Amino acid sequence: MTPQPELTPHQMMQQQHQQNIQMQQMQMQQMQQQMQQSKKVHNRTKGSAALLAFFLGGLGAHKFYLGQPVLGLLYLFFCWTFIPVFVAFLEVFVYLSHSEADFDRKYNCS
């Protein structure tokens, strides 16, 4: 067996730098896997939320669908005033203006 030549300080720094890069890549892969596992808990869509807000918004159906039962009950309790109808109508446009990523982040992730 031939002895390995001694590394120069520059070569040692390059080797250490490559090891650091490999470690960072492994950490990034682990983080991406964790994000994918916890990404979507529910499969709610903004189209469904908008349709519920448009047709049954005065009763708070869209709030129940989006996992906000307290707000849904408030809409239901005040439905006789027709205020929830107007608010829900505005929320149709709010839901449709969200990007898919924003909507998922707000309503589908835990």
C-alpha positions as CSV (number, residue, x, y, z in Angstrom):
1,M,0.0,0.0,0.0
2,T,1.3,3.4,-0.9
3,P,1.0,6.1,1.7
4,Q,-1.4,8.9,0.8
5,P,0.2,12.2,0.1
6,E,-0.3,14.9,2.7
7,L,-3.0,17.4,1.8
8,T,-2.2,21.1,1.5
9,P,-4.2,23.6,3.5
10,H,-6.0,24.6,0.4
11,Q,-7.0,21.0,-0.4
12,M,-8.1,20.5,3.2
13,M,-10.3,23.6,3.0
14,Q,-11.8,22.4,-0.3
15,Q,-12.5,19.0,1.1
16,Q,-14.2,20.5,4.2
17,H,-16.2,22.9,2.0
18,Q,-17.5,19.9,-0.1
19,Q,-18.4,18.1,3.1
20,N,-20.3,21.2,4.3
21,I,-22.2,21.4,1.0
22,Q,-23.1,17.7,1.2
23,M,-24.4,18.2,4.8
24,Q,-26.5,21.2,3.8
25,Q,-28.0,19.3,0.9
26,M,-29.0,16.5,3.2
27,Q,-30.5,19.0,5.6
28,M,-32.5,20.6,2.8
29,Q,-33.8,17.3,1.6
30,Q,-34.9,16.4,5.1
31,M,-36.7,19.8,5.5
32,Q,-38.4,19.3,2.1
33,Q,-39.6,15.9,3.1
34,Q,-40.9,17.2,6.4
35,M,-42.7,20.0,4.6
36,Q,-44.3,17.6,2.1
37,Q,-45.5,15.4,4.9
38,S,-47.1,18.2,6.9
39,K,-48.1,20.3,3.8
40,K,-51.7,19.4,3.2
41,V,-53.9,18.2,6.0
42,H,-57.2,19.0,4.3
43,N,-58.2,19.1,0.6
44,R,-60.3,22.2,0.6
45,T,-60.4,24.2,-2.6
46,K,-61.0,27.9,-3.1
47,G,-63.6,27.2,-5.7
48,S,-65.7,25.2,-3.3
49,A,-65.3,27.8,-0.6
50,A,-66.3,30.5,-3.1
51,L,-69.4,28.6,-4.3
52,L,-70.5,27.9,-0.7
53,A,-70.0,31.6,0.2
54,F,-72.0,32.7,-2.8
55,F,-75.0,30.3,-2.4
56,L,-75.0,29.5,1.3
57,G,-72.8,32.3,2.7
58,G,-75.6,33.9,4.7
59,L,-75.8,30.7,6.7
60,G,-72.1,30.5,7.2
61,A,-71.6,27.2,5.2
62,H,-68.3,28.3,3.8
63,K,-67.0,29.0,7.3
64,F,-67.9,25.5,8.5
65,Y,-66.2,24.1,5.3
66,L,-63.0,26.1,6.0
67,G,-62.8,24.8,9.5
68,Q,-64.0,27.9,11.3
69,P,-67.1,26.7,13.2
70,V,-67.2,29.7,15.6
71,L,-67.5,32.1,12.7
72,G,-70.0,29.7,11.0
73,L,-72.2,29.9,14.1
74,L,-71.9,33.7,14.2
75,Y,-73.1,33.8,10.5
76,L,-75.9,31.4,11.3
77,F,-76.9,33.4,14.4
78,F,-77.0,36.7,12.6
79,C,-78.5,35.4,9.3
80,W,-81.8,37.1,10.0
81,T,-80.0,40.5,9.7
82,F,-78.7,39.8,6.2
83,I,-75.3,41.2,7.2
84,P,-73.7,37.8,6.7
85,V,-75.1,37.6,3.2
86,F,-73.2,40.8,2.2
87,V,-70.0,39.8,4.0
88,A,-70.1,36.4,2.3
89,F,-70.6,38.0,-1.1
90,L,-67.4,40.0,-0.5
91,E,-65.6,36.9,0.7
92,V,-66.4,35.2,-2.7
93,F,-64.0,37.6,-4.3
94,V,-61.5,37.4,-1.5
95,Y,-61.3,33.6,-1.9
96,L,-61.0,33.7,-5.6
97,S,-58.3,36.4,-5.5
98,H,-56.0,34.2,-3.3
99,S,-53.4,32.2,-5.1
100,E,-53.6,28.4,-4.6
101,A,-50.5,28.5,-2.5
102,D,-51.9,31.2,-0.2
103,F,-55.2,29.4,0.1
104,D,-53.5,26.1,0.9
105,R,-51.3,27.8,3.5
106,K,-54.2,29.4,5.2
107,Y,-56.9,26.8,5.1
108,N,-55.3,23.4,4.2
109,C,-52.3,23.2,6.5
110,S,-52.3,22.5,10.1
